[in-house]
Amino acid sequence: MLKVAVIGLGDISNIHIPAIQANTNTHLVAVCDIDVMLRNSVEGTTFYTDYLEMLEKESLDCVHICLPHHLHYSATKACAEKGIHVFLEKPLARNVEEGMALVDLEEKHKDVKICVSLQNRLNETVEKIQEIINSGVYGKIIGLKGLVTWYRPKSYYDAKPWRGIMKYAGGGVMINQAIHTLDFMQLIGGRIEKIRGSVDNLSDYGHEVEDTATANITFTNGATGLFFATITNATNSSVELQVLLEKGKLTIKDSILTKTFGDEKKENVIEDEKLKGSKFYYGASHAKLINRFYDCIENDTDNYIHVKDAQTSMEMISAIRRSSEIKKEIKMEVH
């Protein structure tokens, strides 16, 4: 049985912990948070306020890192150096440089598995859209569209001020709310040639991080992509992902994949399993990815989302930001 711990008991840990507890091959033995008021929040676990102490005292197989972005690298490094596998909540890091440091860490500690929680790759709609594209029935990809129009009030940042500070968060809407959409676009579109982007603040919150971003993406296969994300909408509208192919189009909206072939009527293909409650937009694939990762640990396989897989979206964010600064397109060098 795998002995598991969680570092960070914020909002997202409430998605991780039930998934850990539901797996019959794992035992959640410890949790860690600097807030001592959370000491009795997870029954049956030992509580720590210092994760280094926890790593020293507990015999652990896997640690879930659910910390603010600026702590992702240091916590992952501490676990890797102890030979402990890591399930790392998104984003990979604060910026592309820190992401590369994690890529190097992954390469250095080959005996340690590090899975990045880009769990929407396992959504039923995303898996099906890849299957349809790979079949070749609709022809080649011509274009992609990714739209995220959500709402975050000023109180969202007031409750956790690090979210609005660049040195802690590494950015705003792109890295926090729209990272899954950027990951989808590169996953489906493939290698990126260049990006022309713009970032801005349309709200009056006075934060350093962007609340709105847009980009025109050119892929090496000739396809183009439109990305738009904001947290200044009136509500959390459905994320929209669309792939235009030579003979039709595939669209994910309201967690439903539809297809249109030629002049035929739009047809529903498959619907995602939904997470219950107010955080429905997280999707229901955290548990799928967590369980898959545990299987990989137990069977020493590598069918999970590696650090190097998650680095591409960090490169995209960096390119969009730099393009906005110099008002020119940015050539993608690494991806």
N, C-alpha and C positions, 0 to 999 in steps of 0.2 A: 504493500500500500504506500502510495506517495505521500510524504509529509510536506504540506504546503503552508505558506504564510502570505499575508498581504501587508504591504507597506503603503499607508495612506488610506484613511477611512472617510474620504470625501464622497461626493455624489456617485461617481462611477464605481466605487467599491461595492455599492448596493446592487450592481449588476453582476460583478465578479463573484461575490461571496455566495449567493444562492446557487450559482453554477458549480462552484467548488464543492459545496455541501451536498449537491444532488448527485455528484459522481461517486459511485460506490467503491471506487478504487483509490480514493484520496481521503486524507484526513487533514482538515484545517486546524493546525496546532497553535498558531500564533498570529497576532496582528500588531501593527505598530502605527502610532500617530502621536504627534506632539501635543495634541489636545487631551489632557488627562480626564476630561469629562466623558470621554468615549471609552473609558476603561472597561466598563461592563456592557458594552454595546454588542459584542459578539460572544454569545454563550459558548462555553467549552474551550476557550482559547486562552493562552497566556498573553497578557498585554504588555507592550513595550512602548517607550517614548523615544528610544534610540535604536535605529535599525542595525547599527553596527554591533550593539550589544546583543540584539536578537540573533544576528548571524553567527555570533560567537558562541552563544549559549544553546541554540537550538540545532538539532540535526535535521537539515531541510533538503528536500529534493528539488523543490520549485518555489519561487517567490513571484507573486504578482505585484508589479509596481504601478500604483495608482496615485502618483504624486504630481505636483505642479511641474510644468515642462522643464524648468531649469534644474531639477533634481534627477531627471531621467538618466543622464550619463553617469553621474557619480554613484547612484544607487545600483545601476546595472553593473558597473565596474566592480563595485564591492562584492556583488553576488558572484560574478564571473570568476573573480580571484579566489573565491571560496569553493569553486566548482559547482555552484548551484545554478540550475536552469532558471530562466527568466521569462515570464509572460509580461510584456511591457505594453501598457496602455498607450494609445496614440496621443500626440504625434511622436515620431521617433526621437526627436530632439528639438532644440530651439531654432537651430539654423543648419545650413548645409555643412559647415565646418564641424560642428558637434556631431552631426550625422556621420560624417566620414570617420571621426574618432571612434564611433560605435561600430562602424564597418571594420575598422582595424582591430577593435576589441574582439569582434566575432571571429575574425581570421586568426587572431592570436590564441584564443581559447577554443580550439576546435572540439573539445570534449564537452563544451557547454552549449546548450541550445537556447537561443534567444528568439522568441516569437513576438512580433509586433502586432498589436490588435487593430488590424485593418479588416475587421470581421465582416464588413459588408461585401467582401469578395465572395463570401459563402452564402449570401442571400440567394434564395431560389431564382429570383429574376436575373441576377447577374450571372449565375452559373448557366442558366438557360440561354441567355443572350450570347454568351461565348460559344455555346454548343451550336446555335443556329448559324452564327457567323462562320465558324470553322467548317460547317457543312458545305459552304460555298453556294448554296441554293440561291441566295440573294445577290451574289457577286461580291465585288470588292467594296471596302469602306470608302465612302466619299467624304463624309463629314461627321463630326460629333458635337453634341451640345450638352453642357452641364450647367444646370441652374439651381442655386440655393438661395431662396428668399425667406429668411427667418427674421425673428424679432428677439432682441435682447434689451431689456430696459436698463437704465442706469443702475438700478438696484442690483442687477446681476454682477456688475463690476464692484459696486460698493461692498457687497457681501464677501467677495474675495478679490481684494485690490490687485493682487499679482496678475490677474487676467488682463489688466489694462496697461501693464508696464512691460516695455519691450525686453528689458534684460532678464525678466522672469518668464514671460509668455513666449517671446520670440516672434510675436505677431498677433493678429486678431482673427478676423473671419476666415482667412485662408488656412491658417494652421489649426484653428480650434473647431470651427463649424464645417468647413468645406474640404477638409483633408481627404475625406472618403471620395468626394466627387473628383478631385484631382487625381487620386489613385485610380479611379475607374477609367478616366480618360486616357491615362497612359497605359493601363492594363489592356484596354480594348484597341486603342489607336496605335500602340507600338512605339517605336523609337521616335523621339522628337527632334526635329531639325532646328526650329527657332520659335521664339515666343515674343510677342509684343503685348505688353501689359500696362495696366494703370491701377493704382491703389489710391484710396481717398477716405476721408471721414465726412459722412453726411449728417451725422448726429452732432449734438453739441455737448457730448460727455466730457470732452477735454482730455481724452486718453491718448497715449503715444501710439497705440496699435490701430490698424486700419479696421473700419467697419464695412467697407465695400471694396470689391476688387473685380476687375474684368480682364480678360486676355483673349488674344487671337493666337491660336497654336497651329503651327505647321508641322506635320509629321513627315518623316522621310519617305513614306509610301505615297505621298501626294495628297493625302486627306488633310482637311483643316478642322480645327476645333474652336468652338466658342465657349468660354467659361465666364460665368457671372455669379457672384456671391455677395450677399449683403445681410446684415442683421438689423436693417432699418425698415423692414416691412412691417405691416400692421399686425401680423401673426406669423406663426411657423407654417408656411405653406409647404406642400409636398415638394421634395427634391425631384427635379425632372432630368432624366438622362435619355438622350436620343442618339441613335446611330442611323445615319443615312447611308444606304447601300445602293448599288447600281440598279437593283430591281425592286427596291422597297425600303421600308424603314421600320426600325424597332424602337419602341419607346417605353421607358419605365416611369410611371407617374402614379401617385397614390399607392405605391408598393405593388403595382400591377404591371406586368409586361404585356404590351400589345404589339401586334405586327400588322403591317399593311403591305400587301404584295401587289404591285402594279395598281390597277384601278379597283381592286377588290375592297370590300368593306373592312374597316378595322376589326381585328379579332383579338380577344383576350387569350393569352397563352398560359400564364401562370401568375400566382399571387404569392407574395412573401408571407411567411409566418410573421405575425406582429407581436411586439412586446406589449404587454398589458400596462396600463397606467399612463401617467402624464408624460413619461419619457419614451413614448412610443417611437419617436424619431431615431432612437438609438438602434432600432431594428432588433431582431431576435437571434442574431447569429453569434453573439458572444459565446454562448454555451457550446455551440457547434465547434468554434475554433478552439476553445479551451479544452474540450474533450479530445479533439484531434491532436492537440499539442501533447496532452497527457499520454495518448497512445504512442506518439513519436518518442517520448521519453522512455516509456516502458519497453518499446520494441526497437529502440535506437534507429529510427527512420527520420527522414527530413522533409516530410510533407506538411510543412507549416510556412508561415510568412516570415522570411528571414530579414535581418537588418538591411542587407543589400537590396532586397525587394522594396523596402519602405523608403530607401534613400532617394528614389526618383522623384517622389512628390516633394521632398525637401528641395531638390534642385529646381523643380518647377516654381515653387514659392520664391526662391532666391532670384530666379530669372525674371519673374513678374515684377518683383520689387525693384530690381536693378533697372529693368526696362522703364518703369515708371519714373525713376529718378533721372535717367539720361534721355528719356523720351525717344528711344530707339529700340529696334528689335534686338534680342539677345540670342546669339547662337548657343545651342546646347552642346556642351563639350563632353560630358561624362556619360550621359544616358545613351 
